[in-house]
Amino acid sequence: EGLYPVMGHHDRPLRGYETKVVALADRLSAGERLYVEEEQPEQLLSIFCSITVEQGGEELKVPENLYWPLQPLHLDRKALFPEKKLETGQIPAAYSLLWKSFEGEIKNLLEAHQKGGNLSVYLESLLLLLQRYTWCVPSAYYRAMPDVSLYDHSRITAALAVCLLDRDEAILDEILRALEKWGRGAQVPEVLQRQEIALLVGGDISGVQDFIYTITARGATSALRGRSFYLQLLTEAVARYTIRRLGLPATNLLYQGGGGFYLLARPADRENLENIRKEVSRILLAHHRGDLYLALTWVPLVAADFYDGRISGRWEELGGRLQKAKQSRFVELKEELADLFKPEGYGGTEEKECKVCSREHPDTREEAGVRKCPPCLS
């Protein structure tokens, strides 16, 4: 009974509040599917096969479609490179083997957490197993382009379900009815443009290049490696801190890397996000004296944004807001900004100067013949 919302979200009629939440999340997550006339292979199409190039007024496409192998994700050429589609008779055996391995690992995970397990750790482990075994499985292939994995579709469905859990059932019913009646290309029903579903949140650490490369020659090699790794850890720490403060599960963290992250939050999380922005800015200002800054902003998503390519416009809008936030760094702190203009250091005291970043610090010490401040040592 507890799993019915997962098993029954395609039933007619939908039974129960949680089932309607999952059903709506599933429909929105599938909103970007490209429907085609012909039935497609039961394998995940490589996204690179969708690339087209215009040459001499003619549109050129890849000569043949390639598909991801039906095997667990691992560091092996046979798993990481697309190939020609399998023969029809080979597909059931490949899926059977994939499912048996997945089922075995899921049972082991469940047994490990049944007595006193941590729900957050269990969910994250489950998510990693889902990625390992369903990264190569298309979320749809019957008259739909099979270019979105079951892993991505499922985790976005889960993330949207979390964002929908605080809605009145009457609102869910209204949106579901509108989606049922709406024909693509026709005028968008008013409720699909009015009701906010989620916030698309973006975080981007500003000042990365200067932080990595503004160092002296002495100790530069280890400093570059250390600072690059530090920024990688800092991005993950801030992303995880944000979802933890918002009370969101790991499914809602869409992406992290390259000094930035993206997540889905509830429309009611705006005030919490503003507080998080202040807290992280305060910590970065105290520790890095303005060298690093977290630009954190968001755009609202309505139901219509998940259809007909509209989501690309929301991503573009989020990128513009992030860029604008970077141009007014630490503006949210106001009073604390005055600290940036106070005298700092001792002025010309060589034994207190870090030979890597050139900052003065009372606790510098030598390491391998190079005097470093505590942050550079760390």
Salt bridges, closest charged atoms under 4 A:
GLU1 OE2 - ARG15 NH1 3.55
ASP26 OD2 - HIS9 NE2 3.75
ASP26 OD2 - HIS10 NE2 3.67
ASP26 OD1 - HIS153 NE2 2.76
GLU105 OE2 - ARG132 NH1 3.10
GLU124 OE2 - ARG240 NH2 2.50
ASP152 OD1 - ARG155 NE 2.95
ASP166 OD1 - ARG167 NE 3.22
GLU169 OE2 - LYS20 NZ 2.75
ASP173 OD1 - LYS20 NZ 2.97
GLU174 OE2 - ARG194 NH2 3.34
GLU180 OE2 - ARG12 NH2 2.94
GLU180 OE2 - ARG27 NH2 3.93
GLU190 OE2 - ARG194 NE 2.76
GLU196 OE2 - ARG270 NH2 3.15
ASP204 OD2 - LYS326 NZ 2.59
GLU236 OE2 - ARG240 NE 2.99
ASP269 OD2 - ARG266 NH1 3.17
GLU279 OE1 - ARG245 NH1 2.24
ASP291 OD2 - ARG359 NH2 2.76
ASP305 OD1 - ARG314 NH1 3.13
ASP308 OD2 - ARG310 NH1 3.34
GLU317 OE1 - ARG314 NE 3.20
GLU317 OE2 - ARG321 NH2 2.80
GLU336 OE2 - ARG282 NE 2.75
ASP339 OD1 - LYS342 NZ 3.07
GLU344 OE1 - ARG289 NE 3.93
GLU344 OE2 - ARG359 NH1 3.32
GLU350 OE2 - LYS355 NZ 3.70
GLU367 OE1 - LYS372 NZ 3.03
